[in-house]
Amino acid sequence: MSEQERKQKGGRRYSRGTILRLGKYLFHYKWLLCLALVCTLGSNLFSLIGPRLTGFAIGAIEPGKGKVDFEQVFYYGAWMAGFYVISAAMAYGLQVLMLTISRRVVYKMRQDVFEKLLSLPVGYFDIHQTGDIISRISYDIDTVNASLSNDLVQLLTTVITVTGALGMMITISPRLVLVFAFTVPLSICLTKFITGKTRPLFRIRSAKLGEMNGFVEEMITGQKTLKAYGREAYTAGRFDVKNKEAVDAYYRAEYYGSIVGPTVNFVNNLSLSLISVFGALLYLGGSMSIGDISSFVLYSRKFSGPINEAANIMSELQSALAAAERVFRLIDEEPEKADAVQALELTHTEGDVRAEHISFGYTPDKTIIHDLSFHASSGKLIAIVGPTGAGKTTLINLLMRFYDPQKGSILVDGKDIGGLTRKSLRKAYAMVLQDTWLFYGTIYENLAYGREDASMEDVIRAAQAAHIHSFIKKLPQGYDTVLTDEGTNISKGQKQLLTIARAMLLDAKMLILDEATSNVDTRTELEIQQAMRRLMEDKTCFVIAHRLSTIKNADWILVVKDGEVVEQGTHEQLMERPSFYRQLYRAQFE
């Protein structure tokens, strides 16, 4: 078996698995589905009675005599009208039911995806574009929703209508039904061949759209940098490439998918032509009446019409399956590694942190931290300095267990963090990053984000300590002022102060500051540090700083180079000897 054949076979298995998983979502609402099935059966069966009554009405005309039994015609016409009204009412009920089911399925699917996102490790977001993730939770699930609410109804209708119409045609003329013994297999073979070719195209279409969304999200986020460097034309060119790839993938998928409908329509028209010819011969032979031929032709249209419509929606079904596959791939991603079976809760933290011979790399073939060891005593301010790429931020990721070391161990109060629950470990830290994150909500809600029981007095006290209270009071609604998307209605330095106040509000024994004061002026920075020292008494603080002037008063300084702690001590101790730290310090100030 060739590689291509193996991929195709695997793709078919995956499609079947996707259909089964969608079925499980639908099965949650089995009673609504049963009611929808009743509506489908009723609507189509009542609709199928009509052509037979039409034949009876036409049979009320006496051929060659020009006489019409109007009583019979009106009788059958009235029954037809009644059946069609009931059929239409049940079809309406079916649409409402399917919209309800699809809405609930999509709600549950989005809920599952979002909960999965919350359970994924940080590393997943380091290697996947935000735009592509958003595309899966929005566009792909919307595509599935449209298919469930429309295409599924069409398929159910097709099965019932085709089966019913075939049964009625057999009762009218079994010999004339033999025409479909040739045309139906031809339709099935052509449809299967074309959809087999188009299925990979719809997968590519969804993937390319996700790539384009990811690119757009990146460029929108970096608009200021983009304009500052005058890269508008270059970026537009890159977008043109991404856009063309997405459009071309969409065109190829839709183009080849649209071939199915006309192909099946041609076969159905061929079957109608054959029915007309053979029906006329049977009429001349006295085997069929005009009314029977009329009914048979109408049933043949009901038989072939749904097949044609089903063929037309095959492209939409392929698109929905491709979208569902992308959604399920996200749901199937490995969550963050579970806590140990007998993991302990970290309570009454003292803040004594020790790292012993840590080795770590984001990929197994590239180690970033080599045999790193240090000890941070409880209540001390620990500064971590070093050149870019030395492993400072990676060390913070390890302390918070966003990643686990390949070798060595990290101890908090003498307990290996690998044997602690992640939730209790992370709640023991307060963290302020260089990249500020604020959400749409009031200033009070943003500051109290980590403490649901925080009172307004607690929030104000933290804001005063972070030297942001006076700014907040000047705002029209004060602490009730609503921040827009990511706090774009305030300055970057003010956003940084808000995140620092949010960290101060937490009842945490350890604090991590990753370049947290990079967006404030020097005077404010010194004031914040003084406030930090007052508020973080008896708490262990880890500070990553490139500006060495900000960490001169640290209790202990770890100098990291090439993934190892090469020096440690106080500022004075490190400056007294010909150290790497003194080289860094002089490079900045001399």
LINLINFEN-V547470 format. One line per field, one symbol per residue. burial: b if it has 16 or more other C-alpha atoms within 10 Angstrom, else e. A space follows every 10 residues. Layout:
# LINLINFEN-V547470
burial: ???
This chain:
# LINLINFEN-V547470
burial: eeeeeeebee eeeebeebee ebeebbeeee ebbeebbebb bbbbbbbbbb bbbbbbbbbb beeeeeeeee ebbeebbeeb eebbeebbeb bebbbebbbe bbbbbbeebb ebbeebbeeb bbeeeeeebb bbbebbbebb bbbbbbbbbb bbbbbbbbbb bbebbbebbe ebbeebbebb eebbeebeeb beebbeebbb bbbbbbbbbb bbbbbbbebe eeeeebeeee eeeeeeeebe ebbebbeebb ebbbebbbbb bebbbebbee bbebbbeebb ebeeeeebbb bbbbbbbbbb bbbbbbbbbb bbbbbbbbbb bbbbbbbbeb beeeebeeee eeebebeebb bbbbbebbbb beeeeeebbb ebbbebbbbb bbbbbbeeeb bbbbbbebbb bebbbeebbb bbbebebbbb bbeebbbbbb bbbeebebee bbbbbbbbbb beebeeebbb bbbbbbbbbe ebeeeeebbe bbbeeebeee ebebbbbbbb bbbbbbebbb bbbbbbbbbb eeeebeebbe bbeeebebbb bbbbbbbbeb beebbbbbbb bbbbbbebbb beebbeeebb bbebbeeeee
